[in-house]
Amino acid sequence: MGECGKLIASLNRVLLRGHGSQAEVAAEIASVEIMCSQLRLIVGSELVDIEKVEKLAELQARLRASEI
């Protein structure tokens, strides 16, 4: 949760306020990705992959709907 919070704070500073750098955001993204990899081991990669496929399908459907 801490890593995600730091990413959110970094995004807020850089994207919304114009302070900081993209390198700062990239460093926080890297930390979150590492944490997600660790969580994947705990929860199970197969379950995460199933959920990811479902969410990507939902996103694709929303994008198609917005093209109309």
Secondary structure, 3 states (H helix, E strand, C coil): CHHHHHHHHHHHHHHHCCCCCHHHHHHHHHHHHHHHHHHHHHHCHHHHHHHHHHHHHHHHHHHHHHHC
